[in-house]
Each structure stands twice: as structure tokens, then as C-alpha cells.
Amino acid sequence: MTPAELNEMVDRLAIEADESVVISVAAHGEDGAWSVVGGSALIGSAEMAGSSWLEWREANLGILAMRSLLEKTSHPPHTWAEFDFRIDGWRFLRYSVPISQLGSWLDDIHRRNVFGLPEGEVATLAVHASPRPLQILTHETTSASRLVTGAGRPIFGWYFKLAGDEISTAAGAAPPPAPPGDWILDGIPIAGAAHFLAGFSPATSYRPAGGLRPPWTGGLVVGRIGRTAWLGEIKAGPDYQTFLVSIRRDPARVMLWDLDLDIEEREGPDLVSARRLRLADVQLPSADAAAITVALPTLGKRVTRTVRLFDASGFLLDGTDEFNLLEGIRLRVRSGDHEATSIVGNDDIPTLADRIDGLRRVEAEYVTLLTAGANGRIVANGDVAGSAKLTELLKAATGELLIFDPYFGKPADWAVVANVMLPIRVLSGSQAQLPPAALLSSPSVSVKRWAKAKTPLFHDRGYLWHRGGLLVGTSPSGLGNRLAMIDPLSPALAEELRSIFEIWWKDPSFVVI
């Protein structure tokens, strides 16, 4: 890897100035001679650096981990933001470094096979000459993803395989030593400590549909924590008629209505049902929510599912392996010659009639979902809640709100942005008016009106902000008078309209009022 390639690799991570690098590493050896077997360098917010993997994972996935096991020791989770722990010839470390040191840290690995540790210590890490790009999803298990199970968000970055470590199922092939899964903390064995504390998952697992996962292969992941949207907890709904998918996001980076879900259900290897659901087409609980839970129709029991989360441009943000929902528990107890089996939950196998009924029900429930979503965007004649619908959707605005509307300016128009705590710029027609003095919370409002006799350069009404916006069929004061639509804009369309707005704003035919 050349210096230019190293710089390109760092540039592709799209680092931001206020971020830091959290390093987690498992090293094997003794007497100060340590060789790195697995590790990660993940770029994220300062909040990530100040939280343990356990706390960070819980916050980002909404999944409660086995915190109580740790709280029984003298090592509660908040003490594990940084640590240096040694056990049975292994050394686990978690620490953070300034973002400015990432380039030199990677250069040492590439040129000298040296992995920098705190206090000037080093370990060796022999990697292949060139890393490979990868995307790690939060609910998918691969060799590389086992190095970052504490991340709690998807990761884009690079995977360095260990030099000479071409793991396969061929006779005689063996993986590097796997870190111990159980640690002893204050005399108490903690199962899964490598997973919850160090962010590693070295144990072998199985695909739900059969087939052995690749074993622990070690290596190094260098990547950035996802900043847009990701999947949280996924669990069964009431009576297995739905399953609940939690979606989490950064409200400043992506709108809820810019997200799509792909859902597949399989019975064994066979595809039974597949859907793509645009969140723009469903009724959202709150336009500015940082986390929502979507209840998705399902065929019911004895199927596996796959969920994928996309943005409006079609980019895969996050996803899952095939997974099962917990449907029942079978307990078998044997004592001498006696054996008893207890089943918790319904163990019935669905019939053909059950599956046909399930397909009909799923189809009807999706129609209900989409109809409710359409009703949330349609403002009919006499709908007194039309302004409230627009006000709710404007909660999603970030940065600066731009409004173009040839008839905007009545008190009822200004009322829909009364609680928008952003700078506002408005382009309107010749009858435009400034807002009532006591109406707005906005830190600044600028209004320009069209100074010529003819109508302005636009007919539609638009509300724009960074990578988001709405098109509305009438002015706010007209909502409910005639049928009108409120349509969310894709990021690409919103940005194109923003550039046109800026051209209009400079047009001398618009004058400040």
C-alpha cells in the first residue's frame, strides 16, 4: 500500500473534526511481547469515546444487555470506557486517540507492523499489504463483524487480514487463537465479557437456516460508525401477527421519510413474501423522532426473516442476517428412566390453509398501513387539521428553513412556523407581509416579495432545508379549503430546489420588506 493509497483510505472515511478514534484490541503473548490477534479502530463522536461498549450498544440499539452481571462486581459498566485487562496470556485494551493521530497510527501498522498502545508501548500486527473495503451491518455476523460487535451501529471502513492467515476448511488449517469468552472479575466468572466489554465476539455461531459460520479469524477493522440511520431491536409483536422493527437515526442527517425497509420472509430456503416499504408512505408517529418502532405484518410462525434499511438514494444503511423470532421453548427433563417434556408456546406447524390466510392478512394489513399514510399527506376540503399536519412535518427541518410561496404572508401562514427555532427566509408574491412581532420563535426572519406586476417565478409552494423538504399544494392559510397534498421531498430534489431558491433570492425582482 503506497502513501497515496493510505491517504485515500483515510479520506474515504469522511472524518469530521470533532470526532475521535476508539481502539479495542486483543493481544496474545507474555512478558511484554504482545502480538495483536484482533482489533478495531472506530471513528465516532466524543460520546462514544466516553462510554463503555456495553453502554454505547444499549443506547444505539435499544437492546438491554446483561448489565446486572457486571454490577455485581466492582466494575460497573461506566468504568469500562478505557481499560487494560490481562487474563491467561491475553491482554485486552480499550482506549481512544485524537483523530489527528489516525494517519500515523495506520502508517506504523503498514510500514513497521507495529500497533501503537498507550504509554508508548507497542505490539506487533502482521497484516496483508492491502486492506479491503467493507460494510458491516449491525445484525449480520461475518468474520470482520466479530471484531466490532460492541459498535451498535453499521460501519463502513477497511478490513486488514492477518498476514499468512488464509483460513479455510481445508485439512490442517487452523484459525489464530480465540480470545477467552469468560473472564474472572473479582473472583466472579463473567460469561461473554469479551463481547460486552471489549466489543469482540469470538465464539462460533450458526446460521438459522443451517451452515457453520466462519470461525474467529482475527485481523483489524478500521472504520467509521454509521451516522445516518440504523436498525435497533427486532422482536415479535402480539400473537405473531406483526414483528416490531426499531429504526434509529441522526435527525440532522436523514429524514424518517427518506428511509425504506426491504422485508423478506422465507420458509426453509424458499421465499414466501417480499416487500419494500417506504416510510414516506406510512403514518409516522413524529416527524422529528430520533427512534421509532414500525409494526410490520408477518406470515406468523415458522418463517425466517431478513430486513434491510435503505436511504432514498438506494444506499444500504443497515441490515440483518436471516433470523427467527422466539416462538416457544421446549424443556426436556430426564431423571433416571423417566423423561418429561414441557413446551412453552404454541408448537403447531402451519398448514397450507394457514399460509394462504397469512398471505391475505399480510396484504390487507399493508394496504391499511399505506392508506393511513396517504391520509396523513392528503388535506381534504374541510379538513381543519391540515395546518397541524404541516406544522408536525416541519419539526423535521434542520439548519435553515427556506419557503417559496407566491401567496405566503397571512397570519395563518406564519402560524405554521411559529415554533420553528431556525433562521427562516421567505420568497413570496407582491402582497407578502412580515410576521406579527410576537408570533415567531425563529432567531431571524428575512422576507422578500415579488416587485413586478406579474406573478413570481414559481407556482408550487415549497419548504426546504438541508437535504430535506416538503412540497405543498396550497398556502397554509388555504389548507382545508380545497384538496391539497403535502409531499416529502427526496434529498436530491430538495438540494436541487435549494440551489434554484438561492438564484431567486439574488434576483433583483425580489425586494426586501
Helices and strands as residue ranges (DSSP letters): H 3-11, E 20-30, E 33-44, H 46-49, H 53-61, H 67-71, G 77-80, E 83-87, E 90-98, G 99-101, H 102-112, E 114-116, G 118-120, E 122-124, E 132-136, G 145-147, E 155-160, E 182-185, E 188-191, H 193-196, E 219-225, E 229-236, G 238-240, E 242-249, G 256-258, E 259-267, E 270-278, G 279-281, E 291-297, E 304-311, E 316-319, E 329-335, E 338-344, H 352-377, E 378-379, H 386-393, G 394-396, E 401-404, H 411-415, E 424-428, E 445-450, E 461-465, E 468-472, G 476-478, E 484-488, H 491-506, E 510-512
